[in-house]
Amino acid sequence: MSVELAPATLVVDSRCTHGEGVLWCEQRQSVLWIDIAERRLWEHHPARGTRRYWVLPDRPGCIGLFDDGTLLVALVSSLHRADLASATDDTLPLQWLADVEPYKPYTRSNDGRADRHGNFVFGTMNEHPERAADGRFYQYSTRHGLRELPLPGIVISNAISFSLDGRTMYWCDSVSPRIMACDYDPEQASTRNVREFTALADTAAEPDGSAVDAAGRVWNAQWRARQVSCYAPDGTLLQVQPVPVKHPTCVAFGGNDLRTLYVISSRLDHTPEELAASTHAGSLFSARQAQPGLPESRIRG
């Protein structure tokens, strides 16, 4: 039987149109996330109580951390390196790294995380109304550049995360209420043994961004469900973390002890009445957990 926890509480009233991609940077002791629709990269320093954002040249899909402290930013059809240390109040310098599906007019970069072996894995999604499974998964590294992973085509890539040994990759197509798993070879950028990891109890919900904690449990933000669900490594539902907004989108563990679960959210897909009743939709929330998370994996190079 799953355990329901106390609701998450408001941290930053960012009211992002479509908040996503949250992560914790232990070097900067800050929370980072993006607003896809408004083309913003946000940063919050809990100890200082400060927050800021930079406007990006295109919509971001996800972000990751390099081992030198710089940031990987995946825009609609390209990957870039951003140096937060050299950013000003108005400008965040970007260095181009790779193009992503420039020949596909309806796809864009979406969810992504660094794996346990120094690479960045992300997916694309199809924004065409017909929603064909034209999205793909990719691995980026400074050694090999961009390599496509041999996984089925998808509509909306999400839930990308990795087991403790880095040899199992979790992912989903958000149009289906289940999370998938596969064996993952980071050196060869290959996958095999694709299988269902777990099915969502609420079939009207959609799986979104995930993070794995120090016990190997998978925490998944669930669109339309007002919750983050925690699954054992065998896919059993263990805990439900309520979130006081309709669309939590992504999660990350942070804080000095990595026991703070951060949850970012979206204001999309709300009626005017729902937004009036949920003024903090699109904001950043947090909830303390008994089990710590892991430091965010970093990209080598």
Secondary structure, DSSP 8 states (H G I E B T S, - for coil): --EE----EEEE----SBEEEEEEETTTTEEEEEETTTTEEEEEETTTTEEEEEE-SS-EEEEEEETTS-EEEEETTEEEEE-GGG--SS---EEEEEE--TT-TTEEEEEEEE-TTS-EEEEEEE-STT--S-B-EEEEETTTEEEE-----BSBEEEEEE-TTS-EEEEEETTSSEEEEEEEETTTTEEEEEEEEEE-SSTTSEEEEEEE-TTS-EEEEEETTTEEEEE-TTS-EEEEEE-SSS-EEEEEEESTTS-EEEEEEB--S--HHHHHH-TTTT-EEEEE-SS------EE--
